[in-house]
Amino acid sequence: MSAGSVPPSKNIWLVAGEDSGDQLGAKLMRALRATAPGTVFGGVGGEAMAEEGFVSLFPLDDVAVMGYLPVLARARTLLRRIRETASAVVRARPDVLVIIDSPGFTHAVAQRVRKAAPGIPIVDYVSPSVWAWRPWRAKGMRGFIDHVMALLPFEPEAHRRLGGPPCTYVGHPLIERFSELRPSGAEIRRREAVPYSLVILPGSRRAEIDRLMPVFGRVLEQVSRILEVEAVLPAVTRHRALIERLALDWPVPVRVLTGGESKYAAFRGARAALAASGTVTLELALAGVPMVVAYKVSRAEEFIARRLIQVPSIVLPNLILADNAMPEFVQAACTPERLTRALLPLLVGGAERDAQSDALSRIDGTMRLSGDDTPSQAAARIVLNAAAGGRVSGIA
């Protein structure tokens, strides 16, 4: 393709399986249209993709199911939607099929498409966590995935090591929100002011909240005996009432917030955070907030996890940095006493806080993309190359 030329329009099918994939799909659509105007889309998506003019084969809620029991309860519907989606892709013969996260659904679709129409290129947007558990999945993906677009910088090397498909780091969508996460001078000064702002994040799922809120309340009680703190708790809207009820007897009044803007404003002014493991730890890291991370699951889940999970940390910033800089307390170790001992030095200041702050300062450089691309633009380039029959340079 000559410099400055506009790629011809393409027929690109996108298949998402849950809300987070829908958000990625919408951004990818915008980036594809900016590069290749006139591109036609089909497949499965949700509200965010619909706002871009996408017409889904069926409502995303039909397949947006998580957890073993919910999946079993809706197995018949899921299997029908897998068959319908794969058949529609095969009939449409798109220039490329992009499956987005949700491997339980999207990989099943991709396998059927590859068997029925092996000439359709298939790109997987968001790598499954093969580096954490069930690593043999990586090699199996080579049979039906042509390229993986990874959100985390260590994932291409993981696929290379495990024999997975070619994989390229395209950047995490949070990179596009650096400006919202970075504190201003005034917000940095607020972090030094008493009472210290402590952000508490007990998770976004009901089971996480039920298990961690009582523990976090006792941590706040112990910390407040020693330091003057204000507690700020960004909550998922649908769980706000539950969180407010569980926090009624906390010794320090907690300010419950909802909405992304309020959450990021709280992060920018926070002295430290007490958080459940999850993507929120990466948001905190990009905002430069020192944190203590906790997690608790059921005994059955713990039994399975101990036999399958193969990573030195469950905290994303630790994995990205290859350094267990953020202390984590899981299961039996997740006690108020241990969490309090780890949290106090981050609030007071000193060697522990300085060491974690130094580690957090390396996150930007590790996650940034070369050049001026956004993650969506980097992903769009790979998708268009695959649609044109080109070979994408990545770490194979």
N, C-alpha and C positions, 0 to 999 in steps of 0.2 A: 504494500500500500504506500503510495507516495506521500511525502510530507504535506500536511495540511489538507489531505483529501478526507472526505466524509465517508465512513463505511456504509455499504448498502444496508437498507433496513433488513431486519431478520425476524424470523418467527421463533420466539423464545418462550419456552414453557417453564414456569416456576411452580414448585410444589412445596408448600410450607405445611407444618403440622401443629403449630401452636402460636401464641401471640408474639413471642420474641422473634420467631422466624418470619412472621407477618411484617414486623417492623423492619427487619433486614431486607425483606423482599421489596418493600415500598422504596427504601433508599436505593436499592439496586436498580429498580425500574427507572427512577429519576436519572441515575448516572448513565444507564444504557441509552435512554432517550436523548440525553445531552450529547452523547457520542455518536449514536446512530439513530437520528430522527426517523420516525415512521415505523420503528420496531413494533411488532405485534406480539401480544402476550396471551398466554392461556395457562390453565392449571388450577391450583388450589391456593387460596389465600384468605385473609381476613379483612377487617375494617380498614387498616392502614393501606393495604394494597388496593382496596376498593376505591379509596380516595384518589388513587392515581389512575382510576379508570379500569381497574382489573375486574373481570367477571369470573368469579370462582365457580367451579363445577358443582360445588355444594357448600353449605356453611362450614366454616372452620371448626366450629364447636363439635361437629360430628366426629372429629378425629383428635381434638385437643384434649387428650386424656392422659393423666399421669398416675403412676402407682400400680402395683400388681393387681389389687382387687378391682379398682375401677376399670382397668383394661380387660380383665376377665369378664366383668359384668357387661361390657359393650363389645365383646369379641366379634359377635356376628356382624354388627354394624361396621366395625373397623375392617374386617375381612372384605365385606362388600365394597367399601369405599376404596380399598387398595386395588381390587380388581377393576372397578370402574375407572379409577384414575389411570392405571397402567394402560387399559384398553383405549382410553381417550388419547393418551400420548401417542400410542402406536398408530392410531388412525390419523392423527394430525401430522405426524412425521416432522416435528420441529427441527430447526437447525441445531438446537442444543436443549437439553433438559437440565435445569438447575434444581437440585433438591436442597432444601434448607432446613438443617438441624433435624430434630425429632426422628432419629434413625429408626425407631421401632416402626414408624409408618413410612417414612420416605425411602428407607433402604429396601423395604419390601416392594415398593413401587418400582424402584430402580432395577431390582433383580428381575422382575417380570418384563420390564421394558427391554432390558439387555437381551433376554432370552428370545423375545418375539421380534425385536428390531435392533439387531446388534450394531447397525450403522449409525444410530443416534448417539452423539457424544453426551456423556453424563458428567456433570460437575457437582461436587458436594460442597455446599457453603456451610461451614462450621464442622470441624472435625469431631467425631465422637471421642470420648475420653479414653482412647485406647492406651494412653500412657499411664492411666490410673488403674483401670481394671479391664479384664477380658482382653488382654493385648493381642490374642490371636485374631481378633476381628480385623486388625489392620491388613494382614495378608489376605484375608478373605475378601476385603473390599476391592482388591485389584481386579476381581472377576467382573465387576459391574460399575466401577467408578473410574473415570479417566483422569480426574484431577480433584484434589481437595484444596479448598481455600480456607486457611486456618486463621482463627482469631487470636491465637496466643503464639508468641515468638518461638517457643521451644517445640512446637508441634511438628514442623517439617523434619527436624532431626529425629523426633520420635517415630514418625512414619518411615524414615529411611532405615532406622535401626530395626524396626519391627517388620520390614518388608511390605509396607503399605503402598498405596498409589503415590504418584508424584504429588507433592504438597508444597504450596506457597503461602507464606505469611502475608495476608492482605491487611492486617490491622484490626484491632478491636473497635467496635463502634464508639466506645467511650473516648477514643482519641479525638473524635469530632466534637467532644464536649469539654476539652481542656479549659477553654476560657470560662466556662460555668463553674468548674471545679477549683480553679486557682484563686486563692484568697487575695484580696487587695491589701494595701498597706494598713488600712484601718482594721481590716479583719484579722490580720496577723497580730496587730496590737491587742485586739480583743482576746486572742488566745492567751495572752499573758496576764489578763485582768482577772481579779477575784470578784465574785465567785467564778471559778473555772467552769467552762461549759463542757459538760460530758455528754456525748451523743451515745444513746443506747439503742441497739438494733437487734431485736430478738428474732428476726426472720420474717419471711413473708407468707409462710404456710401455717395453717392452724396448729399442726402437731409441733412445729418448732416453737411457736409462741407459748403453747401450753407447757412445754418442758422447760423453756429458758426464762420466762418471765419471773417465776418464783425465785430462781437462782439469782437473776440480775437484780431483783428487788433487795435481796439480802446483801449483795455486793454494795449497792448504793447505800444501804444502812451502815455498813462498816466503814465505807469511805467517808461518809458525811460526819462520822464521829471525829475524824482527823482533819479533814479539809472542808472548806466552804465550796460547794459545787452547786451548779444548776443542772438539772436533768432535762435533756431534750430528746424526744423519741419520735423520729419520722416513721409513720405507719402506713401500711397499705390501706387504702380507704375502706375496703370491705371488712377489715379486721379492727377498725378504730374503736368501735364500741367494746369489743372484747378486751382490747389492750387497756382502755380506760377503766374497765371494771377490775381487771387484774392488778392495776396500779393504784387502786383506791387506798390500800393500806400501806403504801410505800412511805418511808419516813421523810422523804423530800418530795414536794409536789413535782410532778413531771409534766412538761409541756409537750403535748402530743400534736404532731404536725402531719399533714397529708399533702401530697403533690410534689412533683419533681423539683420545682423551683425552691420550695420551702426546705426540702431535704438538702439540696446543694448549698443553700444559704447557711443551714445549720452546720454542714461539714466545713465550710470556709471559716466559720468562727469557732470551731471546736478545739479544745485543748487536747482531748483524747477521746477514744471511742471504745465501747464494749460491744462487740458484735458477734452475731451468729456467722458461721462460715458461709460463704456464697459470693456472688458477684459484687455485693456491696463492699467487700473488703478491697476489691480493686478500685472501686470508686473512692473509698477512703484513702487508699494509697496515692492515687492521682491528685487528691486534694491535700496530700501531705499530712494526714492526721495519724499520729501514732495510735496503735490499737492493741487490744487484747481480744483474741478470738476464741469462741467457745462453740461446742456442738454436742447435742445429745440425741440419740435415736433409740428406738425400741430394742429390746434384747434380741429379737429375731433379726432385725436389720443389722445389729452389731455382729451377730454370729456370721451372717453372710459377708459383711464388709471385711471382717478380719481375714477371711479366706480369699477375697477377690481383689481388694484394693492394694496396689503396689507402688505407692508414692511416699516420699519422705515427709510430706506435709499435705494437709487438706486446704491450705490457705493459698489462694491464687497468687498474690504478690510474692510469697515465699518460693513458689514454683517458678515464677518468671525470673526472679533474681538468683535462683539456685542457692538460696541462703535462708535459713529458718530464722529470719530477723524478727518476725511477728510471732510472739508467743501464742500457742494454741493449747486449749484444754478440752479434751474430748472424753465423753462418757464418765468413767469413775473419777477422772482428773478434773472434771468440770464441777468444782465445788466453790462456794462463795469465798472460802478462805484463800484458796489458791488464786482465784481470779483477782481478789483484792490485793494480794501481795504483788501480783504482776502489774496491776493498774496504778497503784499509788506512785511508783517512781516515774511513770509517764506523765502524771499530773504535776508532781512536785518539780521534776526536772533533775538533771544529773546524767550520769554515764549511760543508764539504760535508755533514757529518752534521746540523748544525742546519738547513740548507736542506731536506734531505729529511724530517727530522722535522716541520718546519713544514708541508710539503706533505701528509704523512700525516695530520696533525691535521685536515685539511679533508675527509678521506674520509667521516667520520661524517655530517657535515651534508649532504654531497652525496647520500648514499645513503639517508638516513632517510626514512621516509614521514611525511606529515602525519597528525596524530591518533594513535590508539593501535592502529591496524591492524597485524597481522603481514602479511607477504607473502601467506601462504595465505588470510587473511581478505579481503585486497584482491582477490585473484584470484577467490575464491568469489563475491564480490559482483558482479563483472563476468559470471561464468558464469551466475548466477541471473538477472541482468537480461537476458542474451541468451536464456535459456530461456523467460523470460516475454514475449519479443517486444519488450523494451524497447530503447531506444537508449542505448548507453554513452557517457558524455562522455569523450573522450580527445583526443589530438592527431591530427587526421585528415590 
